[in-house]
Amino acid sequence: MAGNFSFAAKRSFDAILGTSSGPIFGGGARIGIPLGGLFVDVGAWRFKDQGERVFVLNDQVYPLHIPAEITVTPIELSIGWRFRIGRTKFAPYVAGGLTTMKYRETSDFATDAENVDDNFSGYHLLGGAEYKITKWLGVAGEGTWTTVPDAIGESGVSKAFNENDLGGASFRFKITVGR
């Protein structure tokens, strides 16, 4: 899976990274349940980028020229429904589920108290479609909305901008293997 993730906390991530979105890469597994189009899906992906620590005063961002690295690694557990449209190779699907998101923010000269390494819980909704190229190989595209409320916003940049959701929206391109 490859795609792009846009953070809900746009101002916070833009201040630190210079952008509020970036590439994601990951993978997972889907198991079809023998009950119509019901399926269970587990997947994980990763976002990683480098920026710099900043100080915010009255909505004005002041760069501190201290390199910072942000890594976000969610694990998603979904249950969904795959719609079969006759004998076509095209199958749309929808799903929703739980997300556990590992958030890590580190800097070279920071103390353990200044660095962040924590896990947060939320949920997600997704919709997409798969096209089977062969019996065992397909491609899919999906859009996902994730919310991880109250994960950030207690201190630092996210508090200054009053942003507390670590979630966001993504578009993903997948290569599928299996029936």
SVG drawing of the C-alpha trace seen along z (x, -y; Angstrom):
<svg xmlns="http://www.w3.org/2000/svg" viewBox="-25 -37 47 56">
<polyline fill="none" stroke="black" stroke-width="0.4" points="0.0,0.0 1.2,-3.5 -0.6,-6.8 -0.8,-10.2 -2.0,-11.2 -3.3,-14.7 -3.3,-15.6 -6.4,-17.1 -4.0,-19.2 -2.9,-21.1 -1.4,-24.2 0.6,-22.2 2.2,-19.8 2.7,-22.6 4.6,-24.7 7.0,-21.8 7.3,-20.0 6.5,-22.7 3.6,-20.6 0.5,-19.0 0.6,-15.9 3.0,-13.4 3.5,-9.9 2.6,-6.7 3.6,-3.1 2.2,0.1 0.5,3.4 -2.1,5.7 -4.3,8.7 -8.0,9.1 -10.0,12.2 -13.4,12.8 -16.1,14.2 -18.4,16.7 -21.4,14.5 -22.1,12.4 -19.5,9.7 -18.4,9.5 -14.7,9.2 -12.2,8.4 -9.1,6.4 -5.9,5.6 -3.4,3.2 -0.5,0.9 1.2,-2.0 3.9,-4.6 4.4,-8.3 7.9,-9.8 9.2,-13.3 11.8,-15.7 11.3,-19.3 12.3,-21.6 11.1,-22.5 9.3,-25.8 7.9,-28.3 4.4,-29.8 3.4,-33.1 0.1,-34.9 -0.2,-32.5 3.2,-33.6 5.6,-30.7 9.3,-31.1 11.7,-28.4 14.2,-27.2 16.5,-25.6 16.6,-22.3 15.9,-19.3 12.8,-17.2 11.6,-13.9 8.0,-12.8 6.9,-9.2 3.3,-8.1 2.5,-4.3 -1.1,-3.3 -2.5,0.2 -6.1,0.5 -8.6,3.2 -11.6,3.0 -14.8,4.8 -16.6,4.2 -18.7,5.2 -17.6,5.9 -20.3,5.4 -20.3,7.8 -21.6,6.4 -22.6,9.4 -19.6,11.1 -17.5,7.9 -14.0,7.7 -14.9,4.5 -15.9,4.6 -16.5,1.5 -16.3,1.8 -16.9,-0.1 -15.5,0.5 -14.9,-1.0 -13.0,-0.1 -10.5,-0.8 -7.2,-2.6 -4.3,-2.5 -1.7,-5.1 1.9,-5.3 3.2,-8.8 6.8,-9.6 8.5,-13.1 12.2,-13.3 15.0,-15.9 18.7,-15.6 19.2,-17.9 15.9,-17.1 15.4,-15.4 13.2,-12.4 10.6,-14.7 10.6,-16.8 10.5,-13.9 7.1,-12.1 6.7,-8.4 3.1,-7.4 0.1,-5.3 -3.4,-6.7 -6.7,-5.1 -9.3,-6.3 -11.4,-5.0 -11.6,-5.2 -14.0,-4.9 -13.0,-3.9 -14.4,-3.3 -12.8,-2.0 -12.9,0.2 -10.9,3.1 -10.3,4.2 -9.1,7.8 -6.5,8.0 -6.3,11.7 -7.9,14.3 -5.1,13.7 -3.9,10.1 -5.8,6.8 -5.4,3.1 -7.5,1.0 -7.9,-2.6 -9.5,-3.8 -10.2,-6.9 -9.9,-6.8 -10.9,-9.2 -9.3,-8.6 -9.9,-10.4 -7.7,-10.1 -9.2,-12.7 -7.3,-14.1 -4.0,-12.6 -2.2,-16.0 -3.1,-19.5 -2.0,-19.5 1.3,-21.3 3.5,-22.8 2.5,-23.8 -0.8,-21.8 -1.9,-23.6 -1.0,-27.0 -3.2,-26.2 -5.9,-24.5 -5.6,-21.3 -6.1,-17.9 -6.9,-15.3 -3.9,-13.2 -6.1,-11.7 -6.8,-12.9 -7.6,-11.8 -5.8,-9.6 -5.9,-8.2 -4.3,-4.8 -3.3,-2.7 -3.1,1.0 -1.9,4.0 -3.9,7.1 -2.9,10.7 -5.4,13.5 -9.0,14.3"/>
</svg>
